[in-house]
Amino acid sequence: MELLTTNNVWMMICTALVFFMHLGFAFLEIGLTRQKNTINILFKNIFIITIGLLLYCLVGFNLMYPGFAEGSSGIFGFAGFGLDSPTVDGVLDLTYNEGYTYWTDFLFQGMFAATAATIVSGAVAERIKILPFMIFTVVYVGFVYPIAGSWKWGGGFLDMLETPFYDFAGSTLVHSVGGWAAVVAVCLLGARIGKFKDGKPQAIPGHNIPMATAGVLILWLGWFGFNGGSVLSADPTLTSLTLVTTCLAAAAGGVVAMLVSTAMYKNLDLTMFLNGILGGLVGITAGADQMSPTDAIIIGAVAGALIVLAVSFVDNKLKLDDPVGAIAVHLVCGIWGTLAVGIFGNLAGVDQFISQLIGVASYAAICIVSAFVIIYTLKKTMGIRVSEREELEGLDGHEHGMDAYPDFRLNEH
C-alpha cells in the first residue's frame, strides 16, 4: 500500500505538470503570432483542454483502452461509454495497477489527449474560423486520437507485432498525430495574407517573443511530467534516467538549432533556438527510458538541426504557412524520435527499426485520411477560412468582440 501511494502521488504530480503544459502551448502560440488574434488563440486552447477531458471521459478512454480480446485484429475496440472504475466489495480496487489507481490513469492519459489538437491550433493560427476548428477538435480528440492510441498503448496490433512498435511517451502517438493533421489543415486552409510575395516567404513577426520564451520554458518543465509520468510509477532508476535524457536532448536541440540557424542565416534567431529545444524534447519522447545520456544528446542534436532545415523546407519548398513551426517540431522531430528508438539505446536493431517504420506509416495513414475527411467536409459545408477583412482586422474583434490588450494597441498591418 505504501508503494502504491508513493507511485500514485508521483503520477498525480506528473498529471499536474502535463496540465501545466497547456499554459506553455498557449503562451508560445500567442507569442509567435500577432496581437490582434490573441483572444482567438487563447479561446481555442481553453476549448481544447475542456472539451478534450469531457470527451476522453465519455468515449476516449474506453476507445483507447478497450481491452482487445484474444484473437482480435487490434484495430478497433470499445469498452463502453463513461468511466466505470473496478471495485472490490464496493470500494476502489487498488490492485488495478501497481503504479497508480484507475482514476489517476484516466486523468494522466486525458491530459495527453488534448495535446494533439493543440498542435494543430498553432499551425492554423490567424486565419481559421473558430466553429469549424471546434468541430474538428471534437472529432479528432474524441475519436481519432484514442482509436489510433489503442493500436499501441491499448495493446492493439502495433503492440502485437513480433517485435512490438515502441513509443514510450508519444513522439508518434501524440506529436505526430497532431503533426500529420497540421499538414493537412494547412494545405486545405492556405497561407495567411502577406505570407508569400512573388513565391517567396515573408516574415510575419510574433507580437510577444518574451511570452513565447516563457511558453517554451513552461513546456520544458511540463515534459518532466510528460516523460517522467510515462514510466507509470515512481521507480527511482527509470524516472531519474528519463528526466536526465529529456533535459539533455532539449539542451542539445536548442544549441544545435541555434548554431545551424546562425550558420545558415547569419543572425542569432531566438525563435529557432526555442523551437530547437522543443524539437529535442519531441525527439527524445519515444525512447527517453531506453537511452544513455550520450544517446539523448545525439538524438536532441539531430532534432535541432532538423528543425532549422524543416522550417526552411516547409516555407521555401512546400510553400506552407505554419506560424509556430508546429510541423517541423511535432511531425518531423516526432518521426525522427520514433525511428531513433531502432538506432540508439537498449532496443536498437534492424527488427526494431522496421517495427518503428511500420508504426510511423500506420499513424501517417490514419491521421492523413481522417484529418482530410474531417477538414475537407467542413471546408465544403461551412467553410474553414475567415474573410479577408476579418483576417486583416484581426479575429479577436470579429470572432469574439474583444481585445486582449484594450489599453495598448500596436500599429499592425
Number of C-alpha atoms within 10 A of each C-alpha: 9 7 14 18 16 15 20 22 17 22 27 19 16 23 25 17 24 27 22 18 25 23 20 23 24 23 25 28 30 28 23 24 23 21 22 25 24 25 22 25 25 18 14 21 23 15 16 24 22 11 17 25 22 15 21 28 19 16 19 33 31 24 26 28 22 21 17 20 11 7 6 12 13 21 17 19 21 17 17 14 14 15 17 12 13 15 13 9 6 7 9 14 14 17 15 14 14 15 24 24 21 19 14 16 19 19 20 24 21 24 22 23 27 30 26 25 29 27 29 27 26 26 24 27 26 28 22 23 21 19 15 20 21 16 13 18 25 20 15 25 26 25 18 20 28 27 26 23 25 29 27 25 19 25 20 26 19 23 19 14 12 10 15 18 26 25 22 22 25 26 29 33 28 26 30 28 32 30 30 27 29 29 24 20 24 19 16 15 21 16 18 20 13 12 18 17 9 6 11 12 18 12 10 14 12 19 18 17 18 13 19 26 21 18 24 21 18 20 26 22 17 23 26 22 27 28 27 31 26 23 20 21 22 23 15 10 9 18 22 15 17 27 19 20 28 31 24 24 34 31 24 26 34 29 21 25 33 25 19 20 24 16 11 10 9 10 11 14 14 17 20 25 26 24 29 35 34 30 38 38 37 35 39 38 32 27 31 33 26 21 24 17 19 14 21 32 23 20 32 37 27 23 38 38 25 24 34 26 16 21 23 16 14 18 19 15 13 10 18 23 25 24 23 25 24 28 31 26 31 30 30 24 35 33 26 24 31 31 27 25 29 23 17 20 19 13 18 16 13 11 15 21 22 16 22 26 16 15 26 22 13 14 20 20 12 18 24 18 14 17 23 19 13 18 22 17 14 17 15 9 10 11 16 22 20 19 12 12 10 17 20 17 14 23 29 22 16 15 16 13 9 15 19 16 12 7 6 8 11 10 6 11 7
